[in-house]
Amino acid sequence: MIRSMTGYGKAEAQLENGKLTVEIRSLNAKSADINIKSTLLPKDKDLIVRRKLAERLQRGTIDVFFTFEASADGSARQIPLALVKNYLAQLQGVSEHKGEAIDAAILGAVLRFPDVTDTKKADIITDANWPVVEKAIDAALDAIENYRLTEGAALEKDVTGRVNLILSLYDEVESLEGERIEAVRGKLLKSLEELQLKPNPERFEQELIYYLEKYDINEEKVRLRQHCKYFMETLAGEPYPGKKLGFIIQEMGREINTTGSKANHAGIQQLVVRMKDELEKIREQSMNIL
């Protein structure tokens, strides 16, 4: 079953001092473009996570988010008492010089000093809790892969339906070929009548055959059907067919365009336009197939 490159997965890990949430989002891209949008992940774990994402998700613009919600106990900060005492001692000297006592307001002001309140947070992800974090990352990857499979099923249904429609439209082109030959014959005869010429019937048939050979689309029919068959086989038989499907679509487009240039018939031209429209929709959808 094919996979879409669009996906979303989320999982949580309960750590000793709070809850860590892992979110993974992906969109289509030509290669694996991995962005870890968090400062919580230690540098020594960055490469491990990137390798895991590349192996599991293969391609796409992949954004990873780590967010942390501290528990009531885990969010409490230790006040640097030595620093506070030092500030108070300095303020004591100032207050004694002015004959004033240090009150609660001054103590509150000290506690709001930047280096008192903005203490450095301890590392949230550590070697000790890494197995729990890694398990949450794997769970988020499982979720995004399931999402991609669901989206892939919808993509597969859509593109296979459109390929079958192109084949049925080409069947209609075949049904108009006899009409096209008669139309060409009639057009040539009318031109000769207007010129008041009476051609040799045998020579006229020879010229007509030569003329029609220039507009023969039998090779295009055979090749287009073969490309459509190859498209279906690639879609069903390869785990990551997205890039190859792009090349096959190019070949399908070439045969449809050549058919249009040789059509010389309004009905066939209309069918060619419809086939081009369907192929363009297939192209757009295939860009999101992994």
C-alpha positions as CSV (number, residue, x, y, z in Angstrom):
1,M,0.0,0.0,0.0
2,I,1.3,3.4,-0.9
3,R,2.0,6.2,1.6
4,S,1.3,9.9,1.5
5,M,4.1,12.3,2.5
6,T,1.6,14.3,4.5
7,G,1.2,13.2,8.1
8,Y,0.9,14.0,11.7
9,G,1.9,12.0,14.8
10,K,1.9,12.8,18.5
11,A,2.9,11.0,21.7
12,E,3.7,11.8,25.3
13,A,6.3,10.7,27.8
14,Q,5.9,11.1,31.6
15,L,9.3,12.1,33.0
16,E,10.3,12.5,36.6
17,N,9.7,16.2,36.7
18,G,6.9,16.7,34.2
19,K,5.3,15.6,30.8
20,L,7.2,15.7,27.5
21,T,5.1,15.9,24.3
22,V,6.6,14.8,20.9
23,E,4.9,16.0,17.7
24,I,5.9,15.1,14.2
25,R,4.5,16.8,11.1
26,S,5.4,16.1,7.5
27,L,4.7,17.5,4.0
28,N,5.8,16.5,0.6
29,A,9.4,17.2,-0.5
30,K,12.0,15.7,-2.9
31,S,14.2,14.4,-0.1
32,A,14.2,14.2,3.7
33,D,14.3,17.7,5.1
34,I,14.3,17.2,8.9
35,N,13.8,20.2,11.2
36,I,14.0,19.7,15.0
37,K,12.3,22.8,16.3
38,S,13.2,22.6,20.0
39,T,16.1,23.3,22.3
40,L,15.1,20.5,24.7
41,L,16.8,17.7,22.7
42,P,20.5,17.3,23.8
43,K,23.1,17.6,21.0
44,D,24.3,14.1,21.5
45,K,20.7,12.8,20.8
46,D,20.1,15.0,17.7
47,L,21.8,12.6,15.3
48,I,20.0,9.6,16.7
49,V,16.6,11.2,16.2
50,R,17.5,12.4,12.7
51,R,18.6,9.0,11.7
52,K,15.5,7.4,13.1
53,L,13.2,9.9,11.3
54,A,15.0,9.4,8.0
55,E,14.8,5.6,8.2
56,R,11.1,5.6,9.1
57,L,9.7,8.4,7.0
58,Q,12.1,8.4,4.0
59,R,11.1,11.7,2.4
60,G,9.3,14.9,3.2
61,T,9.6,18.2,5.0
62,I,9.6,16.8,8.5
63,D,9.2,19.1,11.5
64,V,9.7,17.7,15.0
65,F,8.5,19.5,18.2
66,F,9.4,18.7,21.8
67,T,7.4,20.6,24.5
68,F,7.7,20.2,28.2
69,E,5.1,20.8,30.9
70,A,6.6,20.8,34.3
71,S,4.8,19.1,37.2
72,A,4.0,21.1,40.4
73,D,7.1,19.7,42.1
74,G,9.3,19.8,39.1
75,S,8.6,23.5,38.4
76,A,9.8,24.7,41.8
77,R,13.1,26.5,41.6
78,Q,15.9,26.5,44.2
79,I,16.6,30.1,45.3
80,P,20.4,30.7,45.3
81,L,20.7,31.6,49.0
82,A,24.3,32.6,48.9
83,L,23.6,35.2,46.2
84,V,20.6,36.6,48.0
85,K,22.6,37.0,51.2
86,N,25.3,38.8,49.3
87,Y,22.8,41.2,47.9
88,L,21.2,41.8,51.2
89,A,24.6,42.4,52.9
90,Q,25.4,45.0,50.3
91,L,21.9,46.6,50.8
92,Q,22.4,46.4,54.6
93,G,25.5,48.6,54.3
94,V,23.5,51.1,52.3
95,S,20.6,51.1,54.6
96,E,22.8,51.5,57.8
97,H,24.5,54.4,56.1
98,K,21.1,56.0,55.6
99,G,19.8,54.8,59.0
100,E,17.1,52.7,57.4
101,A,16.1,49.1,58.0
102,I,15.7,46.5,55.3
103,D,12.0,45.6,55.0
104,A,10.0,43.0,53.1
105,A,9.8,45.3,50.0
106,I,13.5,45.3,49.7
107,L,13.7,41.6,50.1
108,G,11.1,41.2,47.4
109,A,13.1,43.4,45.1
110,V,16.2,41.3,45.6
111,L,14.3,38.1,44.7
112,R,13.3,39.7,41.4
113,F,16.9,40.3,40.4
114,P,17.6,38.5,37.0
115,D,20.4,36.2,38.2
116,V,18.2,35.2,41.2
117,T,15.0,34.3,39.4
118,D,16.4,33.3,36.0
119,T,18.3,30.3,37.1
120,K,19.4,27.8,34.5
121,K,17.0,25.0,34.0
122,A,18.2,21.5,34.5
123,D,18.3,19.2,31.5
124,I,14.9,17.8,30.8
125,I,16.0,15.0,28.5
126,T,18.8,13.0,30.2
127,D,20.6,9.7,29.7
128,A,18.5,8.3,32.5
129,N,15.1,9.1,31.0
130,W,16.2,8.7,27.4
131,P,14.6,5.2,27.0
132,V,11.2,6.7,27.9
133,V,11.7,9.7,25.5
134,E,12.8,7.4,22.7
135,K,9.7,5.2,23.2
136,A,7.6,8.4,22.9
137,I,9.4,9.3,19.6
138,D,8.7,5.8,18.3
139,A,5.1,6.1,19.2
140,A,4.8,9.4,17.4
141,L,6.4,7.8,14.4
142,D,3.9,5.0,14.5
143,A,1.1,7.5,14.6
144,I,2.4,9.5,11.6
145,E,3.0,6.3,9.6
146,N,-0.6,5.2,10.2
147,Y,-1.7,8.7,9.1
148,R,0.4,8.4,5.9
149,L,-1.1,5.0,5.1
150,T,-4.6,6.3,5.5
151,E,-3.9,9.3,3.2
152,G,-2.0,7.0,0.8
153,A,-5.1,4.8,0.4
154,A,-7.1,7.8,-0.7
155,L,-4.4,8.9,-3.1
156,E,-4.2,5.4,-4.6
157,K,-7.9,5.3,-5.2
158,D,-7.8,8.7,-6.8
159,V,-4.9,8.3,-9.2
160,T,-5.9,4.7,-10.3
161,G,-9.4,6.0,-11.1
162,R,-7.9,8.8,-13.2
163,V,-5.5,6.4,-15.1
164,N,-8.5,4.2,-15.9
165,L,-10.4,7.2,-17.1
166,I,-7.5,8.1,-19.5
167,L,-7.6,4.6,-20.9
168,S,-11.4,4.8,-21.4
169,L,-11.0,8.2,-23.1
170,Y,-8.4,6.7,-25.5
171,D,-10.9,3.9,-26.3
172,E,-13.2,6.7,-27.5
173,V,-10.4,8.1,-29.6
174,E,-10.1,4.8,-31.3
175,S,-13.8,4.8,-32.0
176,L,-13.4,8.1,-33.9
177,E,-10.6,7.0,-36.1
178,G,-12.8,5.7,-38.9
179,E,-14.8,8.9,-38.8
180,R,-11.5,10.9,-38.9
181,I,-10.3,9.0,-42.1
182,E,-13.6,9.8,-43.8
183,A,-13.4,13.4,-42.8
184,V,-9.9,13.7,-44.2
185,R,-11.0,12.0,-47.5
186,G,-14.0,14.3,-47.7
187,K,-11.9,17.4,-47.1
188,L,-9.4,16.5,-49.8
189,L,-12.2,15.7,-52.3
190,K,-13.9,19.0,-51.6
191,S,-10.6,20.9,-52.2
192,L,-10.2,19.1,-55.5
193,E,-13.7,20.0,-56.5
194,E,-13.2,23.6,-55.7
195,L,-10.1,23.5,-57.9
196,Q,-12.1,21.7,-60.6
197,L,-9.6,18.8,-60.7
198,K,-10.3,15.2,-61.4
199,P,-7.6,13.1,-59.9
200,N,-6.7,9.5,-60.9
201,P,-8.7,7.4,-58.3
202,E,-5.8,5.0,-57.8
203,R,-3.3,7.8,-57.3
204,F,-5.7,9.6,-55.0
205,E,-5.9,6.6,-52.8
206,Q,-2.2,6.3,-52.6
207,E,-1.8,9.9,-51.6
208,L,-4.6,9.5,-49.1
209,I,-2.8,6.6,-47.5
210,Y,0.4,8.5,-47.4
211,Y,-1.3,11.5,-45.8
212,L,-3.1,9.3,-43.2
213,E,0.2,7.6,-42.3
214,K,1.6,10.9,-41.1
215,Y,-1.4,11.1,-38.7
216,D,-1.4,7.5,-37.6
217,I,-1.6,7.2,-33.8
218,N,-1.3,3.5,-33.4
219,E,2.2,3.7,-31.9
220,E,0.9,6.3,-29.4
221,K,-2.0,4.1,-28.4
222,V,0.3,1.1,-27.7
223,R,2.9,3.2,-25.8
224,L,0.3,5.0,-23.7
225,R,-1.4,1.8,-22.7
226,Q,1.9,0.3,-21.8
227,H,2.8,3.4,-19.7
228,C,-0.5,3.2,-17.9
229,K,0.0,-0.5,-17.2
230,Y,3.5,0.3,-15.8
231,F,2.1,3.1,-13.7
232,M,-0.3,0.7,-12.1
233,E,2.3,-2.0,-11.5
234,T,4.7,0.5,-10.0
235,L,2.0,1.8,-7.7
236,A,1.1,-1.6,-6.5
237,G,4.5,-3.3,-6.4
238,E,7.0,-0.8,-5.0
239,P,7.1,0.5,-1.4
240,Y,8.2,4.0,-2.3
241,P,7.0,4.6,-5.9
242,G,6.6,8.4,-5.9
243,K,9.7,9.5,-7.8
244,K,9.3,6.8,-10.5
245,L,5.7,7.6,-11.0
246,G,6.8,11.2,-11.9
247,F,8.9,9.8,-14.8
248,I,6.1,7.6,-16.0
249,I,3.7,10.5,-16.0
250,Q,6.1,12.4,-18.2
251,E,6.0,9.6,-20.7
252,M,2.2,9.4,-20.6
253,G,2.0,13.1,-21.3
254,R,4.3,12.8,-24.3
255,E,2.0,10.2,-25.9
256,I,-1.1,12.2,-25.2
257,N,0.4,15.4,-26.6
258,T,1.6,13.6,-29.8
259,T,-2.0,12.2,-30.2
260,G,-3.3,15.7,-30.0
261,S,-0.8,17.0,-32.6
262,K,-1.9,14.2,-35.0
263,A,-5.6,14.3,-34.3
264,N,-6.9,16.5,-37.1
265,H,-10.3,15.9,-35.7
266,A,-12.4,18.1,-33.3
267,G,-13.8,15.2,-31.3
268,I,-10.4,13.7,-30.8
269,Q,-8.9,17.0,-29.8
270,Q,-11.6,17.4,-27.1
271,L,-10.8,13.9,-25.8
272,V,-7.1,14.8,-25.7
273,V,-7.9,18.0,-23.7
274,R,-9.8,15.8,-21.1
275,M,-6.9,13.4,-20.9
276,K,-4.4,16.2,-20.3
277,D,-6.7,17.5,-17.5
278,E,-6.8,14.1,-15.8
279,L,-3.0,13.6,-16.2
280,E,-2.3,17.0,-14.6
281,K,-4.5,16.0,-11.6
282,I,-2.5,12.7,-11.4
283,R,0.7,14.6,-11.5
284,E,-0.4,16.9,-8.7
285,Q,-1.4,13.9,-6.5
286,S,1.7,11.9,-7.3
287,M,3.9,14.7,-5.9
288,N,2.5,13.7,-2.5
289,I,3.1,10.0,-2.9
290,L,6.1,8.7,-0.9
